[in-house]
Amino acid sequence: MGKDKPGFLTPKAIANRIKAKGLQKLRWYCQMCQKQCRDENGFKCHMMSEAHQRQLLLFAENPDEYVDSFSKEFEDGYCELLKRRFGTKRVHANIVYQEYIADREHVHMNSTMWETLTDFVKWLGREGKCVVDYTEKGWFVQYIDRDPETIRKQEASRAKEKMDMDDEERTAQFIQKQIERAAETGKQHAEVEYTELKRDDEGEKVTFSLSTAKKEESRDKRKAKSALDEIMEVEEKKKEKQNRKDYWLTKGIVVKVMLKRLGEKYYKKKAYVKEVQDLYTGVIKMLDSGDVLKIDQTHVETVIPALGKAVMVVNGAYRGEEAILESIDEKKFCCSIRISQGLLKGRVVHGVQYEDISKLHV
């Protein structure tokens, strides 16, 4: 009679279960069959098995579909772990990878389009899914959170900060105007001298020249508007209502990155918009480093160039028009532009807000 199989609690059975539970070498894993072999001999036997050969025939019919599917699963699993475990913190890419492969059912990298973890990390940076950077310690990644709820909270926080800043600026401007007005009043009192009215000749008449008529005439001119001006004003209000949107990213403009968690390498650095996706998201290229990022419009702001430089109107009545920056009114946070192309070429527009225009990339 044959020998009985070893019991469940024998040392050999326990050792076999420990080996089956733990991670094995990647080169002895078959992703198509989802089978992990313990050694080279076992992997060689599996490669010659009928079941493996059937899987290879399926793979040969459409290899790109399988590779893309495995790559997508690997990317989703890695990014989900990065988001859940580390949030938007900067972390070493290999630390995340080691935690990811701790799951025995993970998708192995040898079945994806990337040969190494470095290739995968570089791809995440090019696609704008993470902020990546290289140091002497290796590659680091930082997840870019695009959750709508997170973006909404960030927008609300930025709006509150801007409102508080506007209130402080208005208060400071009001105090400054009061100081200037008081200084002007004191100067006038010091300069005005009152003298007695004297007549040198009894036969000469004293006459006073009043400019009231001229003032009334100039006031009437200011009030009077031609029919053409009124029509243009109505049309401009109509265009303002139609073209005023909550999205403004435009291809070819220069923007400034304002997301602090991207690090000093990108924060407050300028880039130009290479491509606009789904209205609110843009692919930008940094002007200094040449890095390409995918970023939401809430994380960038417009750039005002020097006088005489070309700008693009990104919002409002003249949205999409190229223009030249004519002047800047720092007190009212607005500027004047001259349309440089199209049917409106040469027209000067006053009172354009800073956020409605941005510098054109040359």
Disulfide bonds with the S-S distance in Angstrom:
none
